[in-house]
Amino acid sequence: MTEHRVLAPVIADGEKPKGPASYFPSIEKTYGRPVQAWLDLAADRLDHHPHMEVVAWLKDDHGLGHGHANAIVAYVKAKLTG
């Protein structure tokens, strides 16, 4: 089993997440992949690239919108540095 460096939050039914995590339900619905997959991609990429380069990569190579890409990167960055 792969170990994740940044775990996706568990959002209970009826719960309203705040901050970057508020985008996660929409990200899963829009792009058809679990948010954990996006968090893993961003965490690996942040090892060697700055925030906005990772955002641009998610947009250009994976088709995410700017707000969704930025939310993923901001969440991962906060967890890795927090």
C-alpha angles and dihedrals in degrees: 000000000000116000115225119219093204117032122212112245119254107240113197121216109276093016117127110215118212133219120004092345089066087076095053100088090050092046091054092047095045100045102029096230129105113261088238089069091055092046090052092050092049094046092053093046094047088064089075108014136058123249099265093046089056090048090051091048092052089049098043101037101030104029099239120153118247096254093049094046092047092048091054094048094044092050093049093045092050092050094046094049098034 
